[in-house]
Amino acid sequence: MPFIKVWIHFVWSTKNREPFLATKEIRQRVFQHMLANAREKGIHTDFINGYTDHVHCLVSLGNDQTLSKVMQLIKGESSFWINKQGILNNDLPPALAGGKFEWQDEYFAVSVSESQVNKVREYIKNQETHHQQKTFQQEYDAFIANYHLPIKD
């Protein structure tokens, strides 16, 4: 049996960065569902949180899991569930209500050293406070710069 511990910090946004996760109640409901769904599918999701237009997720990959498969299972099922639950119709301000919920296709995925797991956990945990001072675009730009990620024009 292989012994593996590979931590990944995932970040992804709503389609066109629409603030569909507008309230704390919506976010809690969606994130709790994502955690339960991930557990059901054998994905060890250590921590999940986000803000109005994006999500951060700390995952420890299993020996037969790939980044793309984990994202497909988490994002695909959750968008289906959000639409099925009618969250966009019932729980959003009128300007955002209606329509079909989707996640952006792209996502960030960076490895996390075991020595940095608690730091990343705290960063994810404090998204509400963090985004009172910094927009997602600023966070996105910092992520690109800090991890030297190639950007497509």
Phi, psi and omega in degrees: 000129179284147175248113187228138171217101179236110180270135178230132174259111178262145172220131175213162184240167172290158179304129181057021180055033176293139182281056182291337178267051194294328183242158178300323180296316178298312182301313181299317180297313181294315183293322176296320178295316180300317179299314181295317179295317179298315179302316180300327182265007177077023178261119180280096178264108184285316183205143178217138178192175179180201180221199191300332187230011180200168184226142171245140182215129177255119186234142169256112184291143172276170186293341180246017182254141175248159178304311185294323179291318178300314180295318179301315182292319182285308184289314184298312181293321183292322178294321176300313181296316180302315179293320180296323180285346181070027182301323181290335181273326190261324193249005183252157173301152184308323181296336182254347186294151178088176179083183183251130178282137174215152170266152172297145180296320185286159174203159171262147172213117178231147179285153180233125176293145178307324181290345182253000184302314180297322178296316179293318177304313180294320178300314179294317181300325187261032181299320180302309181294315181304317185274006167280342182245341185218134178284165176297324178299318178294319177296316178302310180299319178295320179299314178302312183292313183296325183255007177052047181277139178288139180250133175272134177272000000 
